[in-house]
Amino acid sequence: MQRRLLARGASFFVQRHLSGLRVSVFPFFRPKPVIKVLGHRGVRQRKAIDENSVAAFEKALEKADGVETDATLSSDKTPFLCHELLNINIPHVYSISMPALKRHLNRASAKAAGDRRLDQMTAAEIDALTLKKGAKLPRLSALFNQAAKHPGKLLNIELKGHGTAGPVIDEIHKAVAEGKVTKDQIILTSFNHDAIAEARRLDPEIRNGLIFSRSDLRDTRIYPWLPDKSGRYAALNENTLTGKAAQEAKPDYFVIEEGQLSARSIAQIRKHFPDGKIAIWTTKNPERNRPLDKKLNDPAIGPQIDTIITDFPEKMVKVLEKKGLRPD
């Protein structure tokens, strides 16, 4: 019993009173931080599994706490899951966002798609495409069908394409009505903070989060082909945190790249959103990621992390288990 108390950080206080020495024993237990793990696009960097595919999602749903994926729309407003955008960036010199669907497709499908974006193709045309390793581009509805077999798993849906908030939320409502998922399982995030503000207005019960870009990407247009110039990447700073979109979104989560995580960035978030949850994403192998390991061990940083989005969810779970940062 004594060992258990010591292991949990029990504190003993001695109180001196006029009537003599009285010893009062009060164990105070520090809550053990538990970090959730989501598979980045399901899983990535696998020889035989396409990212953002049914197989990739299944790996993450089986091995971790859930999935992170990217929603975009067909021309007939059907949500599909694909990381279609690519950022070309020369730090502090040049930055542009552009569609790059073809890099995910096999040769025949890349030829069929041509230079079109997904929002320039019908759902039937997208259904006919094949990813490089043989999988089909999944619809959001297919992910909900999978999630029904994994109750309680988290689904972080990034609103990647333009105008996705409404159709994605409609699809969520349908899946909830059919008993496949609950709203508590859903987290909507986006680099496009206006989209998250819209999602909050459409359904205040669905949790959401803002994704922040590196400072050298800020103000780069997310959808440069649109005439209205809407949607820009936003860095984590005072202007963004106090801006209209953040205030309207009332974000539950703040999502930053692993390299942006620091005591300073945490303090910035806590200043304006003291209850906000901090999520980081990383593409590195956690077994060889010394900078992340150092941050996990830092008492000013590690306990502040709520969720890690990773290309290697199985390995990340094992790393966190060794540190005592996973559920017992």
N, C-alpha and C positions, 0 to 999 in steps of 0.2 A: 504493500500500500504506500509506504514511504517513498519507494523508488518511483511509483507512478506519479505521486505528487510533485516530486522533484523534477521529473521528466517533463511535466506539463507546466513547469514554471511557477509552482506554488510559492506564495510570499507569506512570511510570518511577521506579524507586527507585535512588538512588545509595548504595552501601554502602562505607564507608571501613574498610580493614583495615590492620593494622600493616605488612604487606608493601608497602603502597602503595595507590593508588586503584584500585578495581575497580568498574566500572559493570555493573550487572545490569539487564536490561530485562525486565520482567514485565508483559505486558498483562493488565489485569483488566477483564473485560467485565461491565457491569451488564446484567442481563436486562431487556429492554424490556417494560414492562407491556402486556398485551393485554387489552382489555375486550370481553367477549362481549355481544351484543345480542339480546334476545328481544322479539318483538312482543306487546305488552300486549293480550290477548284477540284475538290475531292482528294486526289493525290496528284503529284506531278513528278517529273523526272524519272519515269518508269519506262523500261524498254517495251513492255507489252500492253500498257494501259494508257489510253488517251486521257488527258486532263479534261475536266468538265464532261465526263461521260458517265453512263450508268455504272460501269465497272469501277470508275474512280470514286464515285459517291458511295458505292457499297463498301469499299475499303475503309473510308472515313467513318461511315455510320457504324461499322463493326468494331473499329479499333479506337475511336476517339469519341468526343462528345457531340460531334456533328460535322456539318459541311459548310464551307464558304463557296459561293458560286456567283456567276455573273449573268444577269438577265438583260436580254435585248429583245427587240420586237421584229417580227416579220412585217411585210407591207400590209397584211390584213390583221395586224395587232395581236398576233399570237406570241406569247413570251417563250423564247428559246434561251438555252443556257450556253453561252460562248463568250470568251474573252476576246472580243473582236477588235478592240482598239489597241494601237501600238503608239508609244511615245518615242519620238526621235529627239534626243536631247544632247546638246553640247553645253555643259554648265556655264551659265552666265553669258552665253553667246547666242544660242539658237535653240528653240524648242517648238515642236509641233506634234499634235495628236492626229493620227490617221487610221483609217480602217485597214485591217490586215487579215481579213478572213482567210485568204488563200494559204497562209502559212500554217493553218490548222488542218487543211484538207489534203486528201490524197490527190494524185496527179489528175485523175479523171474528173473528180469533183471540182478541183481548182480550175480546170479548163471550163467546166460547165458554169461555174460561178462568175468567171471572168473578173472584172474589176468592181463588181456590184457589192454593196453592203447587204447585210441581212434585211434591213428595212426596205430594200429594193427588190426583195424576193418574197414570193408567197410562202405560206406555211407548207404547202405541198411541195414546192421546189426545194425548200430547206430539208424537208423529210427525206428527200432523195439523195442528199449529200452524204459523203462518208469521210470521217476523220482519218488522219494519216495511219493510225494503227488499226483501223477497221471498224470503229464504233460509229454510231449515228449521232447527230447532234440532238441532244434530248430536249424535249419540251419541259417547261416548268411543271406541268401537270404530271409528267413521268417521275420527277423527283418527289412529288407529294405521294404518288403511289408507292414509291420505295420507302418513304418516311413512315407510312402507315404500318410497315413491318418492324419499325424501330421506334416504338413509342417514347416520347420525351426527348429525342435527339434534337439538337438545335440546327436550325436552317438559317444561315446568314446569307441573304440574297442581296448582292450588290446591284443597284440599279445602274447598269453600265450604259445601256442604250438611251437615246433621247426619247423622252415621253413615256418611259416605262412605268411610272408610279401607278397610274390608274389601272392599266391592264394587269399588272402584277397583283395589285390589291384585289381586283376582281377575282383573279385565279385563287388567291388565298381564301377569300370568302367562300368560294365554291368548295374548296378542299375542307375547310372547317365545317361547312354545312353537311358534307358527306362523311364527317367523322375521321378523316385521314390524318389531320393535324389539328393542333390547337394554336391559338394566337400566341400563347406563351412560348411556343417553339420558334417563332419567327423573329428575326432581326433584319430590318431593311437598312442598308448603308449605301453611301454613294460619295464620290468625289464631287458630284454636282449637288451642292448643298441646297439649292432651290428645289431639287427633286425630293429631298428629305423633308423640307418644309411642306411641300405639297402632300407628301405621304402622311405627315402628321395631321394635316387638315382633313384628308380623306378618311383616315381611321386612327383616332388618337390612342386606341388601345394596343396598336401594334408597336413594339419597341423599334427604335431606330438609332442610327449612329452616323456621324460625320467622318469621312475619311479625309485626311490631310496629306497634301503633296509635299515633296521636298521643296525647299525655298526657291530653288532654281527653276521649278516648274510653275510657280505661281503666276496667275493671270494668263497662262496659256489656255487657249480655247479648247474645250473638250470636243466640240463638234464643229470644226472649222468650215465644214461644207454647208452649214445652215446660214441663211441670209440674216437672221435676227441676232447673230453673235451671242446667243445665250449660252450659259454654262462655262465656267472657267475653273481651273484648278486653284485651290486655295491652300496656302501654307498655314501652319499653326502659329498664330500671333494674336496680339490684342485686337486688331481690327477685325479679324475673322471671328473670334470668339464673342465679340460684342456686336457683330453685324446683324443685319435684319434676318438673314436666313437662319443663323444659329439661334437667334431668339425665338423665331417662329417654329423651328424644328423641335426645340426643347429636347435635345439629344440625350439618349440614355447611354450611348457609347461614343468614345472618341478613339478612332482607329488611326494609328501611326505606324510608319515603317520602323523596324527594329533599330536602325541607326539613329532615328529621331528621339528615341526614348532616353530621357535623362531626368535628373531631379528637377532641372529647370523647366522642362516641358510639362512634367507632372504638376509643378506648382502653378504654371500658367493655366492649366485646365482647372485645377482645384479652386483657383481664385474666383472663377466665374461659374463653375458647375461643380460644387463640392461633392455631390453625390454621383457624378458621372463615372462610368466604368471605363477603364483603359484597356484597349485591345491593341496588340501589335501583330504585324505580319512579317514573316521571314521566309526566305527561299533557301536558306543555308541548312546543311545537315547539322542537326542539333548536337550530335555526338562530337563534332569538331568545331563548334562555334564558340570560341573562347570569349569574345566580347559579350555575347548573350549570357554565357555562364557567369561572367563577372557581374552582370546586371541582376541576374536572378539571386545572387548571393549578397547583393548590396541591400542592407536593411532600409535604405531610403527609396529604393526602386522596386525590388522584387515583390514586396507585399502589396504594391499598388497595381500590379498586373492582374487583370481579371481573366483575360483570354489571350491565347496565342494562336494565330492562324499560320499554318505551316505546310510546306510541301511534303513533309515527312511526319504525318500525325502519329504513326506507330512508334517511331523513334523518340518523338517529343514526349509522348506519354511515359515511356521508360525513363527518360532523363529526369522528368519531374517526379516520378515515383521514387527515384533514388534520393532526391532532395526532400522527400516528404511533402511535396506540393500537390499531391493528388488525393482523392478521397480514400479513406482506409478500406 
